[in-house]
C-alpha cells in the first residue's frame, strides 16, 4: 500500500499536466500513488494521462463527466489506498523533496496537516503570502490557503470531505481547512518553499472572466455559507475586518512609534510580494 496518495483533478490541462506529473515522478520520496481525475476534459488531457499511466504504474486514472473540482477530488480520495492525502492541481508543480519533507514532518509529530511555503510562477513570479494558521487569520482572511497540503484520510472522512456547496467557487477548499481550526487540531507550515503555484493570463482565469457583480455575488455566497458551517468564525471576521479597516490602518500608520513600543501586531492586507 502506498504511503501517500497524490490527488490530481484535471480539466483541460493539456498545456500543463505533463509538467505537473513530471514533478511528481521526480520526487525523492517514491512510495506514492497519483490518482488523476479527468473531469470531462475536451482537449488532449486524457490522452496525455494515459501515456503517463502506461509509463508509470503508480499513476491511476479516473475518467468522469464534468462535475467540478470538488466532486473530482472527493471521488479520487474515496478510491485512494493511502493513509495520507496530498491534493495537487493539474497545472501546479512541486519541488523534488516536497513529499519527503512533508511526510517526515507529519509522521514524526502530532500535526494533522503539514504544508509548505509557496512561490508563484508564470504571469506573476514571487512569494505567495498565506495566512498564519491561527483563528484570527484563518477565520478572518479565509481566501488564501493553498489546496496542496499533506493530511490524514481519516480526518477527511470524519469531516465529510470537501463540501459540494463550494463546488465551482474560488477557494473551494477553505471550508475544509476551517474544520481543523474549529476543532483546534494542530497544523504547521514549513518554511521551505516546496510548492509552485502557476499564475495565468486573465483570459485563462475563470474567476477573472466573471463580470464584477457576479464575483461579488459569489464572494458573498461563499462568506455566508462559511459562516453557516463555522459559526465560530463570525466574531473573528468582525475583528479581522476592524483591524484591517481604513480608519484603523491609518491610525496604526501615524502611531508607528506606539506600535513598536507596545508590540501591537498589524495584519497586512493581502498582496503579492514580487521578487
Backbone bond lengths (Angstrom), bond angles and torsions (degrees), N, CA, C in turn:
res aa  C-N    CA-C-N  psi(-1)  N-CA   C-N-CA  omega(-1)  CA-C   N-CA-C  phi
1 X - - - 1.464 - - 1.522 109.56 -
2 X 1.336 118.75 127.81 1.464 120.59 179.31 1.528 111.00 -64.89
3 X 1.320 115.76 154.29 1.463 120.49 -177.35 1.529 112.93 -86.91
4 X 1.335 117.39 -24.49 1.460 121.56 179.30 1.530 109.05 -134.81
5 X 1.325 115.67 134.82 1.462 120.95 171.36 1.519 108.44 -105.88
6 X 1.333 115.99 117.61 1.461 121.84 176.37 1.524 107.40 -91.21
7 X 1.333 116.46 122.09 1.462 122.48 -173.35 1.528 109.07 -104.93
8 X 1.340 117.06 118.07 1.465 120.66 -173.69 1.535 110.33 -126.41
9 X 1.336 118.11 100.35 1.471 119.76 171.61 1.526 109.78 -75.89
10 X 1.320 116.31 139.51 1.461 120.75 -175.09 1.521 109.42 -132.00
11 X 1.335 115.20 119.69 1.467 120.02 173.78 1.526 108.54 -136.45
12 X 1.326 115.35 109.36 1.475 121.98 179.60 1.531 111.99 51.37
13 X 1.319 115.11 53.22 1.471 121.49 -178.25 1.526 112.62 -110.34
14 X 1.338 117.64 27.79 1.459 119.44 -174.84 1.531 112.53 -58.61
15 X 1.334 117.28 -27.74 1.467 120.80 -179.05 1.519 112.51 -74.05
16 X 1.349 116.78 -23.19 1.458 119.53 -168.63 1.527 115.33 -124.47
17 X 1.329 118.44 -20.91 1.467 120.06 -168.25 1.533 112.38 -64.17
18 X 1.323 117.92 -31.35 1.470 119.24 178.52 1.522 110.80 -63.17
19 X 1.315 116.54 -42.68 1.460 120.92 179.42 1.530 110.84 -64.31
20 X 1.324 116.05 -39.06 1.467 120.33 178.18 1.527 110.76 -64.04
21 X 1.323 116.92 -49.01 1.460 120.34 -178.69 1.528 111.88 -66.74
22 X 1.314 117.08 -36.58 1.467 119.74 176.17 1.523 110.85 -59.76
23 X 1.329 116.88 -37.72 1.471 119.71 179.99 1.522 111.46 -68.87
24 X 1.336 117.21 -30.36 1.471 120.70 176.72 1.527 110.06 -73.58
25 X 1.315 116.57 -45.09 1.470 121.24 -179.65 1.521 111.05 -62.24
26 X 1.323 117.34 -29.68 1.465 122.04 -177.50 1.524 113.64 -80.73
27 X 1.326 118.34 3.23 1.466 121.12 -176.89 1.534 112.49 -63.69
28 X 1.329 115.23 139.61 1.466 120.25 174.37 1.524 110.55 -69.85
29 X 1.329 116.53 -26.58 1.464 122.60 173.39 1.526 106.85 -87.87
30 X 1.321 116.96 118.71 1.465 119.78 -169.45 1.522 114.94 -106.61
31 X 1.330 117.56 -8.32 1.468 120.29 -175.50 1.529 110.30 -89.24
32 X 1.317 115.84 71.07 1.455 121.88 -177.97 1.527 110.60 -136.28
33 X 1.315 115.00 163.05 1.453 122.17 164.88 1.523 107.17 -124.96
34 X 1.316 117.08 148.01 1.460 121.67 175.78 1.522 108.01 -116.77
35 X 1.334 116.05 120.04 1.460 120.89 177.69 1.523 107.72 -104.67
36 X 1.326 115.44 110.66 1.467 121.72 -177.25 1.531 108.38 -101.71
37 X 1.307 116.33 123.73 1.468 121.26 -179.64 1.517 109.14 -104.42
38 X 1.322 116.15 108.09 1.459 119.26 174.31 1.527 107.57 -78.76
39 X 1.332 115.92 106.23 1.466 121.58 -172.86 1.531 111.06 -92.96
40 X 1.326 114.90 62.34 1.460 119.81 176.60 1.509 114.64 70.23
41 X 1.324 117.87 32.97 1.469 120.49 179.68 1.528 110.92 -60.29
42 X 1.329 115.71 144.28 1.469 120.14 177.61 1.529 111.31 -110.87
43 X 1.344 116.41 8.86 1.464 120.67 174.42 1.533 108.43 -107.12
44 X 1.321 118.54 -153.46 1.467 121.81 -176.69 1.529 113.27 -93.79
45 X 1.311 117.34 19.96 1.469 120.15 -178.77 1.524 111.99 -57.14
46 X 1.319 117.19 -48.31 1.466 120.68 -177.64 1.524 111.26 -62.52
47 X 1.305 117.33 -39.61 1.467 121.11 178.27 1.524 110.68 -60.30
48 X 1.318 116.26 -43.63 1.472 120.80 179.56 1.522 110.51 -66.20
49 X 1.328 117.22 -41.66 1.465 121.04 178.63 1.533 110.59 -59.31
50 X 1.303 116.46 -43.06 1.471 120.46 -179.75 1.523 111.33 -63.88
51 X 1.319 117.17 -37.08 1.471 120.60 177.74 1.528 110.55 -63.25
52 X 1.324 116.84 -42.12 1.466 120.50 179.35 1.524 111.29 -70.05
53 X 1.328 117.19 -40.18 1.470 120.35 179.68 1.521 111.40 -64.15
54 X 1.309 116.67 -31.92 1.465 120.89 177.78 1.521 110.81 -69.37
55 X 1.339 116.17 -35.15 1.466 121.11 -178.55 1.520 112.80 -80.46
56 X 1.332 118.02 -31.42 1.464 121.53 -175.19 1.523 109.27 -134.50
57 X 1.331 116.65 112.18 1.462 122.05 -174.91 1.529 112.87 -68.22
58 X 1.317 117.91 -10.88 1.465 119.87 177.68 1.531 111.69 -76.68
59 X 1.331 116.27 -10.42 1.463 121.09 -179.61 1.526 109.42 -96.89
60 X 1.331 115.17 123.63 1.458 121.77 178.73 1.526 108.79 -116.33
61 X 1.342 115.89 152.05 1.465 121.06 -177.14 1.521 110.26 -122.63
62 X 1.315 115.88 133.80 1.460 122.99 167.42 1.525 106.58 -114.23
63 X 1.314 116.93 125.08 1.463 121.21 -179.79 1.519 108.15 -110.84
64 X 1.332 117.13 119.35 1.454 120.67 -177.10 1.531 110.00 -137.75
65 X 1.335 115.56 163.62 1.456 120.44 172.34 1.524 108.76 -66.14
66 X 1.319 115.68 157.47 1.463 119.95 -178.55 1.527 110.63 -64.85
67 X 1.350 114.57 115.08 1.469 120.13 -179.42 1.522 111.93 -130.44
68 X 1.311 117.30 0.71 1.458 119.98 177.80 1.514 112.36 100.30
69 X 1.340 114.85 158.59 1.463 121.17 -171.78 1.521 112.53 -67.07
70 X 1.330 118.56 -34.75 1.470 120.88 -179.59 1.520 110.26 -64.14
71 X 1.332 116.55 -46.83 1.468 120.37 179.47 1.527 109.90 -64.37
72 X 1.328 116.82 -39.27 1.466 120.79 -179.88 1.525 110.83 -61.53
73 X 1.332 116.66 -46.30 1.472 119.62 179.85 1.527 111.13 -64.65
74 X 1.323 116.91 -46.02 1.463 119.80 179.79 1.526 111.15 -59.40
75 X 1.312 116.27 -42.22 1.458 121.23 -179.86 1.526 110.85 -61.62
76 X 1.325 116.43 -46.04 1.460 120.30 -178.59 1.525 111.71 -65.69
77 X 1.324 116.92 -43.31 1.468 119.65 -178.44 1.524 111.00 -65.92
78 X 1.330 117.36 -34.23 1.473 120.18 177.56 1.519 111.84 -63.03
79 X 1.330 116.91 -23.89 1.463 121.33 -178.99 1.538 112.65 -104.45
80 X 1.324 116.46 5.03 1.462 119.68 -178.48 1.522 111.22 -74.46
81 X 1.332 116.00 154.07 1.462 121.79 -177.41 1.524 113.15 -104.07
82 X 1.320 117.38 -6.12 1.462 120.88 -171.36 1.518 112.23 -100.42
83 X 1.330 115.19 159.98 1.464 121.38 174.03 1.521 111.60 -81.08
84 X 1.340 117.19 -17.76 1.458 122.07 -178.05 1.523 110.18 -118.89
85 X 1.336 115.34 139.32 1.463 122.30 -175.58 1.525 109.80 -119.29
86 X 1.343 116.04 136.92 1.459 121.28 174.69 1.521 108.63 -133.11
87 X 1.336 118.78 101.58 1.474 120.91 176.57 1.525 110.94 -73.96
88 X 1.306 115.27 144.50 1.467 121.07 179.49 1.519 108.06 -149.05
89 X 1.322 117.58 123.88 1.459 120.07 179.13 1.525 110.74 -73.21
90 X 1.330 115.82 155.30 1.454 122.08 -170.97 1.507 115.76 -76.61
91 X 1.343 117.06 9.65 1.469 119.03 175.74 1.526 111.97 -129.20
92 X 1.332 117.12 6.52 1.456 120.96 -179.51 1.527 110.87 -104.24
93 X 1.321 116.57 175.30 1.467 122.36 -173.44 1.522 109.75 -137.87
94 X 1.332 116.74 146.21 1.459 121.17 173.03 1.523 110.15 -118.27
95 X 1.317 115.30 147.46 1.464 121.13 178.31 1.534 109.47 -68.62
96 X 1.331 118.38 156.00 1.469 121.25 -175.99 1.526 114.90 -57.31
97 X 1.331 118.43 -30.16 1.463 120.76 -178.50 1.522 113.14 -99.16
98 X 1.325 117.28 13.10 1.466 121.13 -176.55 1.530 112.61 -59.35
99 X 1.317 117.07 -60.12 1.460 120.13 -175.72 1.529 111.73 -62.72
100 X 1.313 116.99 -37.30 1.467 120.76 -179.81 1.528 111.16 -61.90
101 X 1.321 117.22 -47.53 1.467 120.39 -177.89 1.519 111.81 -68.72
102 X 1.332 117.33 -40.81 1.464 120.03 179.02 1.531 110.73 -66.07
103 X 1.342 115.99 -41.91 1.467 120.40 -179.58 1.526 111.17 -63.99
104 X 1.313 117.20 -45.65 1.467 120.27 -179.34 1.521 111.29 -61.32
105 X 1.322 116.18 -37.72 1.467 119.46 -178.98 1.522 111.82 -70.45
106 X 1.323 117.54 -46.36 1.461 119.27 -174.53 1.528 112.18 -72.35
107 X 1.332 117.42 -30.77 1.466 119.79 -178.41 1.524 112.72 -85.48
108 X 1.324 117.06 -9.63 1.463 120.54 178.34 1.530 112.02 -117.30
109 X 1.329 115.70 29.06 1.460 120.84 -179.81 1.520 108.86 -155.28
110 X 1.319 115.80 -178.70 1.465 119.96 176.58 1.520 112.13 -100.78
111 X 1.331 118.24 10.36 1.459 121.05 179.78 1.524 110.39 -68.94
112 X 1.341 115.04 140.50 1.465 120.62 178.56 1.534 111.72 -95.89
113 X 1.315 116.46 -17.14 1.464 121.75 176.55 1.521 108.05 -139.58
114 X 1.327 116.23 133.19 1.462 121.13 174.70 1.528 107.69 -128.33
115 X 1.332 115.79 125.55 1.457 121.22 178.29 1.525 109.00 -129.12
116 X 1.312 116.95 -176.73 1.463 120.54 -178.07 1.519 109.92 -131.86
117 X 1.312 115.09 172.04 1.453 119.32 168.97 1.522 109.08 -73.68
118 X 1.350 115.48 165.50 1.459 121.07 -169.00 1.523 110.27 -134.45
119 X 1.326 115.09 142.19 1.462 120.72 170.48 1.528 107.98 -121.51
120 X 1.325 116.02 141.65 1.457 120.59 177.71 1.528 110.01 -92.02
121 X 1.317 114.96 155.13 1.459 120.49 174.47 1.519 107.84 -147.61
122 X 1.314 116.81 165.60 1.456 120.89 -177.10 1.516 109.66 104.53
123 X 1.327 116.91 -122.29 1.459 121.11 -179.43 1.528 111.17 -64.34
124 X 1.339 116.14 -40.41 1.465 121.46 179.91 1.512 108.77 -122.72
125 X 1.321 117.30 129.88 1.458 122.75 179.22 1.520 108.85 -115.13
126 X 1.318 116.11 123.04 1.460 118.67 -179.74 1.513 112.08 168.56
127 X 1.308 115.08 -175.83 1.464 122.06 178.93 1.521 109.00 -79.58
128 X 1.325 116.66 132.65 1.465 121.81 179.19 1.527 108.62 -95.79
129 X 1.326 116.02 109.69 1.459 120.54 -176.24 1.523 109.94 -78.94
130 X 1.328 116.25 128.94 1.453 122.93 179.27 1.525 110.03 -118.32
131 X 1.342 117.44 160.34 1.465 119.68 179.34 1.522 111.35 -69.02
132 X 1.317 115.27 152.07 1.458 119.19 169.82 1.520 108.49 -67.19
133 X 1.313 116.41 152.13 1.462 120.43 -174.19 1.529 110.55 -86.16
134 X 1.330 115.54 57.71 1.465 120.60 176.49 1.526 108.43 -128.26
135 X 1.320 116.50 172.76 1.462 120.28 -173.41 1.520 112.44 -66.08
136 X 1.329 117.62 -39.71 1.455 119.80 -178.18 1.520 111.55 -60.55
137 X 1.321 116.78 -49.38 1.459 118.87 -175.22 1.530 113.05 -82.11
138 X 1.324 118.09 -35.45 1.459 119.53 179.97 1.528 111.32 -72.07
139 X 1.322 117.50 -40.61 1.460 119.58 176.30 1.525 111.84 -75.83
140 X 1.340 116.60 -39.12 1.450 119.95 -173.91 1.508 114.50 -84.17
141 X 1.322 116.88 -35.50 1.473 122.65 -177.15 1.516 106.52 -119.36
142 X 1.320 116.37 75.74 1.456 120.57 -164.50 1.532 113.46 -104.82
143 X 1.317 117.00 29.52 1.459 119.74 -179.99 1.527 113.07 -110.27
144 X 1.305 118.98 -10.40 1.467 120.27 -160.42 1.522 114.59 -123.99
145 X 1.313 118.42 35.35 1.458 121.51 175.60 1.530 107.12 -108.92
146 X 1.304 118.32 127.49 1.457 120.86 -173.52 1.528 112.01 -71.36
147 X 1.324 115.47 154.75 1.465 121.30 179.36 1.525 111.37 -71.14
148 X 1.329 117.56 -28.67 1.461 121.51 -171.00 1.519 111.79 -84.51
149 X 1.325 115.03 98.68 1.459 123.25 175.96 1.522 107.34 -149.21
150 X 1.312 116.26 153.59 1.464 121.45 -179.15 1.523 109.77 -91.88
151 X 1.336 116.72 126.77 1.462 120.31 -179.85 1.528 110.45 -145.67
152 X 1.323 115.66 169.48 1.460 121.49 -176.99 1.528 111.18 -85.16
153 X 1.313 115.53 135.62 1.461 120.42 178.48 1.529 110.70 -62.31
154 X 1.321 117.68 -32.28 1.468 120.62 179.98 1.527 111.17 -61.52
155 X 1.345 117.55 -38.05 1.467 120.63 176.52 1.527 110.16 -67.29
156 X 1.310 116.36 -41.12 1.459 121.42 179.52 1.524 110.57 -58.01
157 X 1.314 116.11 -45.34 1.468 120.54 -179.99 1.527 110.73 -67.75
158 X 1.327 116.74 -38.83 1.471 120.89 179.76 1.525 111.14 -62.82
159 X 1.328 116.90 -38.52 1.465 121.50 -178.55 1.534 112.72 -82.92
160 X 1.312 117.03 -6.59 1.463 119.70 179.27 1.514 114.29 84.47
161 X 1.336 117.25 17.92 1.462 121.52 177.21 1.516 112.73 74.12
162 X 1.330 114.96 -164.10 1.458 120.42 177.03 1.527 108.64 -78.37
163 X 1.315 116.80 135.03 1.459 121.59 -174.40 1.525 111.15 -75.48
164 X 1.335 116.36 128.93 1.459 121.63 -178.36 1.526 112.23 -66.17
165 X 1.334 118.16 -21.12 1.467 120.72 -179.90 1.526 112.10 -60.40
166 X 1.346 116.27 -22.71 1.460 120.34 -176.22 1.525 112.51 -102.14
167 X 1.321 117.19 7.70 1.451 121.23 -179.84 1.531 110.21 -63.99
168 X 1.325 116.63 127.08 1.452 120.92 -179.97 1.513 114.17 89.36
169 X 1.340 117.41 2.46 1.455 121.79 178.08 1.526 109.04 -110.10
170 X 1.325 117.06 143.62 1.453 120.02 176.19 1.519 110.30 -60.58
171 X 1.329 116.37 146.19 1.459 119.17 -179.26 1.514 112.58 66.48
172 X 1.347 116.44 36.57 1.461 120.63 -174.94 1.524 112.95 -67.81
173 X 1.339 117.59 -12.75 1.467 121.38 -179.83 1.522 113.20 -92.61
174 X 1.346 117.78 -6.95 1.459 119.21 -173.63 1.519 111.72 -62.43
175 X 1.326 116.17 -37.01 1.463 120.07 176.11 1.522 111.07 -55.70
176 X 1.331 116.67 -40.56 1.468 119.99 -179.05 1.524 111.52 -63.84
177 X 1.333 118.01 -46.27 1.463 120.49 -178.83 1.529 111.73 -64.08
178 X 1.329 116.93 -31.90 1.464 118.82 -179.37 1.527 112.48 -67.41
179 X 1.326 117.57 -19.85 1.467 119.83 174.22 1.528 111.13 -60.55
180 X 1.330 116.27 -36.45 1.465 120.39 178.97 1.527 110.51 -69.35
181 X 1.336 116.31 -39.41 1.460 119.97 178.12 1.527 110.17 -67.59
182 X 1.336 117.43 -42.19 1.470 121.55 177.88 1.521 111.38 -54.77
183 X 1.322 116.00 -39.95 1.463 121.54 -172.95 1.529 113.81 -101.15
184 X 1.342 116.04 10.81 1.472 121.26 177.69 1.526 112.66 54.56
185 X 1.335 116.10 39.23 1.456 120.38 178.53 1.525 108.84 -88.71
186 X 1.332 117.85 137.78 1.474 120.58 -172.61 1.525 113.09 -72.51
187 X 1.319 114.95 133.79 1.461 123.42 176.94 1.528 107.42 -129.70
188 X 1.325 116.26 152.65 1.466 119.43 178.55 1.521 110.03 -144.18
189 X 1.322 114.82 146.84 1.456 121.15 173.38 1.523 108.63 -115.29
190 X 1.319 116.88 119.91 1.458 120.92 178.36 1.529 110.11 -70.70
191 X 1.323 116.22 150.30 1.455 120.42 178.95 1.531 112.28 -69.76
192 X 1.321 116.66 -24.28 1.462 121.30 -178.52 1.531 110.99 -63.00
193 X 1.316 116.22 141.46 1.459 121.36 170.97 1.524 107.50 -90.00
194 X 1.333 115.85 102.88 1.456 121.61 -175.13 1.522 112.68 -113.80
195 X 1.319 116.32 -7.39 1.463 121.82 -174.85 1.522 109.21 -126.99
196 X 1.335 116.03 134.69 1.460 122.32 179.36 1.520 108.82 -116.19
197 X 1.335 115.48 119.22 1.461 122.92 -176.09 1.527 109.74 -98.84
198 X 1.323 116.49 121.36 1.457 121.26 -176.87 1.534 109.91 -79.98
199 X 1.310 116.34 126.18 1.462 121.76 172.52 1.524 108.28 -104.61
200 X 1.332 115.85 139.16 1.464 120.79 -171.44 1.518 111.33 -119.23
201 X 1.313 114.43 170.63 1.456 120.55 173.23 1.529 109.04 -66.08
202 X 1.333 116.43 152.88 1.462 120.87 -176.60 1.520 112.36 -55.38
203 X 1.326 117.39 -34.27 1.462 120.50 -177.70 1.529 112.00 -66.13
204 X 1.334 117.85 -19.67 1.462 121.77 178.51 1.524 112.14 -94.62
205 X 1.318 117.17 -4.24 1.458 121.46 -177.60 1.518 110.17 -96.77
206 X 1.331 116.58 115.05 1.460 120.59 177.98 1.520 110.73 -60.54
207 X 1.339 116.49 -42.08 1.457 121.18 -176.74 1.534 110.72 -63.18
208 X 1.328 117.41 -45.73 1.461 120.28 -176.46 1.521 112.49 -72.81
209 X 1.315 117.42 -15.05 1.455 119.97 177.29 1.523 113.45 -88.97
210 X 1.341 116.30 -5.28 1.456 118.63 172.27 1.532 109.38 -72.96
211 X 1.336 119.33 144.59 1.465 120.57 171.53 1.530 109.92 -59.12
212 X 1.320 115.86 154.71 1.457 121.27 -175.54 1.526 111.90 -54.76
213 X 1.324 117.26 -46.99 1.459 120.77 -177.87 1.534 111.58 -63.41
214 X 1.325 116.34 -33.80 1.468 119.62 177.77 1.519 110.67 -68.28
215 X 1.323 117.32 -36.90 1.470 120.33 176.63 1.521 110.67 -64.14
216 X 1.326 116.54 -41.48 1.466 120.59 177.63 1.525 110.23 -62.05
217 X 1.345 116.15 -45.40 1.464 119.98 -179.56 1.522 111.58 -60.34
218 X 1.315 116.25 -43.70 1.459 120.54 -178.98 1.527 111.33 -67.13
219 X 1.323 116.53 -39.08 1.461 119.82 177.70 1.533 110.35 -63.39
220 X 1.328 117.29 -44.34 1.464 121.03 -179.23 1.527 111.03 -65.72
221 X 1.329 116.19 -39.22 1.468 119.65 177.25 1.526 110.91 -60.80
222 X 1.330 114.95 -47.08 1.465 119.15 -178.22 1.523 111.38 -63.97
223 X 1.329 116.03 -41.79 1.469 120.25 178.70 1.530 110.54 -60.28
224 X 1.321 116.17 -44.08 1.464 120.39 179.70 1.523 111.28 -63.14
225 X 1.324 116.94 -45.19 1.459 121.15 -178.96 1.530 111.68 -64.82
226 X 1.338 116.50 -39.64 1.463 119.81 178.71 1.527 110.91 -63.05
227 X 1.316 116.56 -41.67 1.463 119.74 -179.59 1.527 111.48 -69.31
228 X 1.317 116.81 -33.06 1.473 119.84 176.29 1.519 110.83 -65.02
229 X 1.323 116.03 -41.46 1.460 120.25 -177.70 1.520 112.90 -81.28
230 X 1.336 115.99 -25.16 1.471 120.63 -176.52 1.532 108.94 -131.09
231 X 1.332 117.71 73.10 1.470 120.69 -175.25 1.521 114.09 -59.24
232 X 1.340 117.59 -21.54 1.461 120.31 179.06 1.529 111.73 -65.31
233 X 1.313 117.10 -21.54 1.452 119.31 -172.79 1.529 113.04 -76.76
234 X 1.335 119.70 -16.51 1.456 122.08 -172.45 1.526 112.15 -58.03
235 X 1.321 116.36 -49.27 1.471 118.23 -177.75 1.519 111.60 -68.01
236 X 1.335 116.80 -31.76 1.460 120.19 179.69 1.521 110.99 -72.00
237 X 1.340 117.47 -34.94 1.464 121.00 176.33 1.525 110.10 -63.56
238 X 1.336 116.42 -44.10 1.465 119.71 178.71 1.524 110.96 -61.60
239 X 1.334 116.72 -42.70 1.462 120.60 179.95 1.521 110.48 -65.90
240 X 1.296 116.79 -43.34 1.463 120.96 -179.07 1.527 110.85 -62.74
241 X 1.335 116.21 -44.72 1.460 119.74 -179.72 1.523 111.18 -65.61
242 X 1.331 117.06 -34.25 1.462 119.75 177.31 1.534 110.59 -66.07
243 X 1.327 116.02 -46.93 1.465 120.26 -179.01 1.520 111.26 -61.52
244 X 1.339 116.16 -35.50 1.456 120.24 -177.14 1.522 113.30 -97.52
245 X 1.338 117.44 8.17 1.455 121.10 178.34 1.522 111.68 -69.87
246 X 1.321 116.21 158.23 1.464 121.26 -175.71 1.520 111.87 -60.14
247 X 1.336 117.31 -45.02 1.467 120.05 -177.05 1.519 110.15 -64.66
248 X 1.338 115.54 -44.09 1.464 119.62 -177.81 1.526 110.36 -66.25
249 X 1.348 117.94 -41.46 1.462 120.49 179.80 1.524 110.64 -65.49
250 X 1.350 116.89 -37.97 1.459 120.38 178.23 1.523 110.30 -63.52
251 X 1.335 116.06 -41.87 1.462 120.27 178.78 1.524 110.62 -61.35
252 X 1.351 115.92 -43.20 1.458 119.50 -179.48 1.530 111.25 -63.53
253 X 1.347 116.38 -38.70 1.461 119.30 -178.72 1.528 111.45 -63.71
254 X 1.345 117.50 -43.92 1.462 119.42 -176.68 1.519 111.76 -79.23
255 X 1.340 115.83 -12.06 1.457 119.89 -179.95 1.525 110.98 -111.36
256 X 1.315 116.46 36.62 1.464 121.14 -173.68 1.523 112.08 -56.40
257 X 1.321 116.70 -41.56 1.460 119.40 178.09 1.512 111.82 -63.61
258 X 1.325 116.60 -37.67 1.468 121.62 178.36 1.528 110.56 -62.92
259 X 1.327 115.44 -40.51 1.467 120.14 178.90 1.527 110.64 -62.40
260 X 1.336 116.88 -44.89 1.454 120.57 -177.00 1.522 111.19 -65.03
261 X 1.313 116.49 -39.94 1.467 120.16 -178.20 1.523 111.02 -65.68
262 X 1.332 116.49 -45.55 1.466 120.03 -174.32 1.530 112.92 -99.17
263 X 1.339 116.49 2.39 1.465 122.42 175.15 1.528 112.37 55.52
264 X 1.335 116.31 47.52 1.456 120.94 178.53 1.521 108.74 -81.75
265 X 1.338 118.30 123.02 1.469 119.31 -179.33 1.517 111.55 -77.40
266 X 1.316 116.03 135.66 1.457 121.06 173.77 1.511 107.42 -112.80
267 X 1.329 117.52 121.53 1.457 121.77 -178.24 1.518 108.15 -83.05
268 X 1.343 118.63 118.37 1.465 119.66 -176.91 1.515 111.97 -70.71
269 X 1.318 116.09 144.65 1.453 120.49 171.84 1.512 108.35 -67.11
270 X 1.334 117.56 143.09 1.457 122.22 -176.11 1.525 111.55 -56.57
271 X 1.308 115.49 135.33 1.451 121.19 173.75 1.514 108.79 -157.00
272 X 1.327 116.46 158.02 1.457 121.21 173.42 1.528 107.86 -76.52
273 X 1.305 116.41 138.97 1.464 120.02 171.13 1.511 107.36 -110.19
274 X 1.315 116.94 105.39 1.464 120.47 -178.23 1.511 109.88 -76.92
275 X 1.325 115.38 165.24 1.460 121.85 177.61 1.513 110.23 -56.58
